[in-house]
Amino acid sequence: MNLLYLRKFYEKYKFHLLVWSLYIIYEVFILGLATHSFREPGAYLLVYLVNILTFYTYGFFLKKIIKTGSIPIKIIKITALIIIIIFAYIVSTFLLIILFEQMGLITANPSRSLNREFILPCIYRSILYIGYSTGYIYVVKSFQDQKKVEALERQNLVTQIEKQALENDLVQSQNNYLRSQINPHFLFNTLNFIYNDARKKAPMAADAIMNLAEMMRYALKRPAASEMVPLSEEIEQIEHLINLHKLRTANTINLELQVSGDMFGLRFPPLILLTLVENIFKHGNISHSTQPAIIKIAYENDKLNINTINMINDNKGKQTESHHVGIDNVGKRLSSFYGNDYIFKYYQDQLNRYITEIGVTVVNPLARLNR
């Protein structure tokens, strides 16, 4: 534990240790050799102990002073701090000398006192290290301010780049939209690009984009309203629509899609299934905890049955009136395709559920070929 603490301390303050080591070596050995004068080890220990404490003590309080207050207040505080540090330097040096003499670290001097010869060198040394500390603090502050300025400049540059990128994306999206009106394939390529880009960052948004792209692709290639379409493709569009609503509502809807029978090769009038499902989302209670909305599509023995069941949302108010508009259109479309050869019912039961039933005869040409 102690070794780990020492290692962290060294990593944090190794620059300080290096500078102080070089400085002490210079003063003790270089100047000592130059003047042929060396002092007792205890004297060096005392001097540099007081000097280093003065350096860091003054620097600690100076950092606090320069962070707050107006310039006149800062000048007054710094002046008071310098006077206090000089006084503390003189007193602490004198007391440590007495202590070191008693411990035998330095030779005792009975005539030692707080006289002019003692005080003036202490004032000089204290002011010297106050100056060192002041320079160090302002150099460090200058580097910190420079880093902050560089960080702000980098952030500003990143912001400008992001802003430019967003503007470019907006322009590109507008251009893509205009071009997609002429070339639908370009629109789908763009949606695929957005889907691939969003898939890792926002999977839910990517799923929504993919479902929307498939619905738009189907809408663009869908034949005229007077023509039949593959029933499997209509079911696929219902699945896309359900997925979009699940994503929009964070998967809180309670809805079941039940498909049974072989739908491959079956053809059915377009828009009928989608109208029924959209009516469920618009006018039904699809978040009921115990009564799920149900969409049943079953094909057996050339009979296609489509049923929808959903709780009625009483909070819809007048919007429920528009429910019958879509239902009436379904009836008209069934009549135009099948004449009188179909069953279509819609009603409200005693459980406050809205139910629709469609029954038609649909012959699968592929099934005939396999017979």
C-alpha positions, 0 to 999 in steps of 0.5 A: 500500500505504501509502495503504491502511494509512493509510486502515485506521489512520484508520478504526480510530482516527479517534475517538481522533484526533478527541478528541486533536485537540480536546483539544490545540487546547483546551489550546494555543490556547484556554488560550494565548489566555486566558492570552496565553502560548504555548510553543515548538512543540517544547515542545508536541510533547514534552509531548503525545508523552509524554502520549499515550504515557503514556495508551496504555501505562498503558491497555495494561497496565491492560487485562491486569491487570483481566482476571485475578487476584483483587482484592487482586492487582489492587490491588497490580499497579495500584499498582506500574504507577502508580509505574512509569508516573510514574517513566517519565514523569519520566525520559522527559520529562527525556531528551526535553528534552535530545534536543530541546535538542540538535536545536534544537527547544526553547531550551536551558536549562543550569540544567535538572536533576531538581529539585523544580520539574521533578519535581512538574509531571511527577508531576501530568501523569502522574497526570492522564493515568493518570486519563484512561487509567483512565477510558477503559479502564473506560468501554470495558470497561463498553460491552463488558460491556454488549454481552456482556450484551445479546448474552446476553440476545438469545441467551437470548431467541432460545433461549426463542423457539425453545424455545417454537416447538418446544413449539408445534410439538410440540403442533401435531404432536400435535394434527395427529396426533389430527385426522389420525385423523379427517380423513386429508386434514388429515394430508396437508396437514400433511405437504405443509407440512412438505415445503415447509418442509424442501425448501430446508433439508433436501432429503433429509428433504423427499424422505423425507417426500414418499415417506412421504406418498405411501405413507400416501395409498395405504395409506389409499385402498387397497381391501379385500385381496380386490380387485385394484388397478392394477399401476402404483400398486403399482409406484409404491409400490415406487419410494417404498419404494426411495427411502426406503431409499436416503435412509436408507442415503445411497444405498449400496444396489445395487438395480435396478427393471426395468419393461417393457411397458405396465402401464396398465390392468393390475390385480393383487392388492395387497401381493404386490409390496410383500411381495417387495420388503420381503423383499429389504430385510429378508433380502437383501444389497442392498449387494453391490458386484458383485451387485445386487438385481434386481426385474423386472416384464414384461408382454407378450402378456397374460403378466405375469412378476415376478422378484426376485433378491438375494444372501442376507445370511448375517449375518441369522441366525434372521431368514432363517426369517421369510423364508418366512412372507412367501413363503408368504403370497404363495403363498396370495394368488396362489392365492386370486386365480388358483386354479391358473392361476399360476406361483410359484417360489422357491429359492436358487441356487449363487451364494447368490442367493434368486430368486422367479418369478411368472407369471400371465395378465393380460388388459388390458381397455384393450388389448382396447378398442384391438384 
